[in-house]
Amino acid sequence: MGRKVTVATCALNQWALDFEGNLQRILKSIEIAKNKGARYRLGPELEICGYGCWDHYYESDTLLHSLQVLAALLESPVTQDIICDVGMPVMHRNVRYNCRVIFLNRRVLLIRPKMALANEGNYRELRWFSPWSRSRQVEEYFLPRMIQDLTNQETVPFGDAVLATRDTCIGSEICEELWTPHSPHVDMGLDGVEIFTNASGSHHVLRKAHARVDLVSMATTKSGGIYLLANQKGCDGDRLYYDGCATIAMNGSIFAQGSQFSLDDVEVLTATLDLEDVRSYRAEISSRSLAASRVDPYPRVKVDFALSSQDDLLLPLSEPIEWKYHSPAEEISLGPACWLWDFLRRSQQAGFFLPLSGGVDSAATACLVFSMCYLVCEAVRNGNRQVLADIRNIVGQATYTPQDPRDLCGRLLTTCYMASENSSQETCERARALAQQIGSHHIGLSIDPAVKAVVGIFSLVTGKHPLFAVHGGSSRENLALQNVQVRQPRGRGGLGHPRTSKENAVASTSLRSDGGGEMDQFLLGYLTKYDCSSADINPIGGISKTDLRAFVQLCVQRFQLPALCRILSAPATAELEPLADGQVSQTDEEDMGMTYAELSVYGRLRKIAKMGPYSMFCKLVNMWRDSCTPRQVAEKVKQFFSKYSTNRHKMTTLTPAYHAESYSPDDNRFDLRPFLYNTGWPWQFRCIERQVLQLEGSGQQDLD
């Protein structure tokens, strides 16, 4: 028969510049694919060097070591008798390209450069690469001598071409090209390409998975075909977590789904599909046939190799499946936990130190570490030898086998309640109860001596003794006294684990307080510089307060942590001002002058909808017309932009945070805006005021 093909795609946890580890993971994926009967293996974008090399792409070393890894792959017996499709940077005529190198039996078949580069949000591909702009054209690429010696080829095709095997035709897309208005698979499909491949470096954003899945399934719904998507997974050295979701689809249906979050470094998906199903699907779409008769043909690289075998009548076919999605709360419980695991094992630290305040932000961070411990124990139970080796190295015990997440958490997480005279007994008890339930090594200490020492030095030098507002002090004195408290213990940056000589990484939330741990507070600058910005990493810094609370609620049942109920029901407070009759008198929303729900709206309009003050006012006048007058909306918008711009400088010192939202205010790579503003916004606010007066005037006329 010769029409059934078994194809493989994969998700690999590659690490930027870890050429040795990346090579071993690529080889392992090819070996698994072959053992499953696949004759074609697709890997993630730039898998040889790791996607997140950033400015290392400028270095000749990165190009050289990528070629050396390619040589090792060509030479390996593992890569024989299977078409291997790998990603790496390639220099052609002194121009750097993001490429797919496709080879078979020690011969390079085609180098296919990326044609549409990702250059928004977290992506800066145009900084390092050029797009191949010559559609359906190829040139001769002169192979480096180290590759020529292995392949006995002097040149190979380089450009926009497709592979023609004995039984089918295969065409490549690379990541961003699937998202463009006119994706290459459209014209390739019209030219008879039956198998499309997409190598991605796509990172996790909450609620994003459905978009990727919809694009893949729709690519084959309109005009038929088989579609393979490979993706990187894990933390490759930065704020991003690449979330796998390797996929195989055909004719609009999904046939294989990879995990979105897991601790497996190598995950390979295969499916056995019938090429005749593609051909019959296309046959009855007359509009496709008409368009196909007029299409410009692609250059074809002929390959004397077949993906199918002659005797495949009894070969069982894969069945369609329904894609299973995680809820946003589940995504938070898994994505940052996997990111923390990669950070911990690759940084060679002994664990995490977390100031636990008894509030939602620090509790959520503690729950993420506990979720990580849960995933580690689960992976070890499922036979993951790499995870077992890594955890034994981290805890320094060659025979340790983690079984209970609480026991593991006690070895990896040190929590500390840092009390002052403004701390309530209630928050102390909430922190202690949560620490007990997750099993962390918990410490309680008072920072009052340190605070009094700093205030004493200030008084000695200036002759003045600052007072809280409730005691008659000015607003500046009040703020200064709060900042003294939050900055004291965090100046250390790291804390030694009490039972090991290794240094712990500091997992960032705010110190004793919930002010400044998550994204909405960062947006407004409701944090103290060099308090929560003094830690090593922040797993919740890209998550909104609303989503964070939903995650904590999930943990109550998922991990059996009833202590979280008291934390969720308590008002968010920094506890930096004197107590009133032993009770908290300060709340976050009162301090900020706006609610967390409002902050989330401002954040999305500012970043995603790209609105300045005037545009945001015009949008919100309609959105909030049932609850606010135009004058009230104007005051809210002006208050937000004034506070946002006053505190924007704080974003320059933020702890690296897991990127989970498209309205993150992270200054370092994602949110490229100034940090010095005219905080009065005189022109913009005057435009708003004129519009308010006009609306109020028309409203008055209506009343008359």
Summary of the structure (lengths in Angstrom):
residues: 704
radius of gyration: 28.5
end to end distance: 84.2
largest distance: 94.7
contacts: 2516
relative contact order: 0.09
helix: 44%
strand: 18%
